Amino acid sequence: MKAGRLERTVGLVLGAGAIVSVALLAIGIAGMIAAHIGPLDRPFPPFDLQRLTVDLASLKPAGFLWLGLLAVILTPSIRVIASLFGFAAAGERRMVAVAVVVLAAICLSAALGAGG
């Protein structure tokens, strides 16, 4: 993959991630406003992947807010993965190694943050 094409692909990944994140967060906030839920009214439900699908299916604001936050968190990881594949296609071994190290650091941080 040529440098210009890789930059465009990474830019598209970051742009799409930002748009999706903002849209999901906006839907969640609009849902809170429509349901007359204030940000300090009650404790926010903790993140639960199984509950996320139920909340989204029932159009609960918390589901959209959690999914928006997940999109914010995952966008940089997807960018690193896209770069890794682009560097591999271009035969840039050093940059592939750097991308692998960065991805490993992201995964380790996520595992430590999740408590495991």
N, C-alpha and C positions, 0 to 999 in steps of 0.2 A: 504494500500500500504506500503510495507516494505521500510525502509530508503534507502537501496541501489537502489531499483527500482525507488523511488522518485528522488534521486539524478541523476540517468541516464536520467530520463524523463526531468527533469529541464535542464540538460546539453544539451540534444537534442534540446529542445526548444530554448535555448540561441544560440547554434551553428547554427541551421537552420535560426534563425532570423538574425544572423550576416551574414551568407552566402547570404541570400535573399537580405538583405540591401546593401551589397557590390556589388552584381551583378546588382541590379537596378541602383545604383549610377554610376557604371561603364558604363552601357548602356547609361545613360543620358549624361555622360561626353563624351563618344565616339560619341554620336549623336551631341553634341555641336561641337566637333572637325570636324566631317564630314560636318556639316553645316557652318563651319567657324564662329562660334559664340564664342567670347571671353567672359570670366567671367565678364568683365567690359564694354562690348560693349553697352549694353542697360539695362534698369531696368528689373529685373527678374519678371516674372508674379507672382502676389500674389496667395496664396493658395485658390483654389476654388474647392470644391468636385465635382461639376457638370462639371467643365472644365477639371478636372483630367481625367475623363473617355474619354472625347473627345480628349484630348491631347495624351492619351495612344493609342486610336484607330487610330489616325493619326500619330503615332510614333514620336511625338514631344519630344525633349529631356527634356523639363520642366516637362512633365508628369512622366517620369521615375525618375527624380531627386526628385520630390515631393513624389512619391510612396516610393522611397528608404528612404527618411527622415521619412515618416510615419512608415515604417517598423522598423527603428531605435528607434523611440519613442514608438511604441507598443510592442516591444519585451520584455522589462522589465514587462509591465503590464500582458502580456500573461504568463510570468514566475511566477508572483504572483498568477494568477488564477490557473495555473497548481499545484503550491504548495498548494493552498487552498484546491483543490480537493484531493490531496494526503494526506494532514493532516486530512481532513474529513474522508477519507477512513480508515486511521489508528486510528481514534478515538482520535486524539490529539486536544482537545477542545481549549486549550490555544493558540496553534499555528494557529488554524483556526481563532481565534479572532485577533491575530496579523496580519495574512494575510488580514483579512477583513479591519482592520484599515489602513494598508498600501495601499490597493486597494482604499479605500475611500479617502485617502490623494492624491493618483494619480488622481482620478476622480475630486476632488475638485481643484487641481492644473490645470488640463486641462480646467475645466470650467472657472476658473478665468483668465487663459491665453487666452481663447477664447473670453473673455469679457462678459461672462454671467453667 
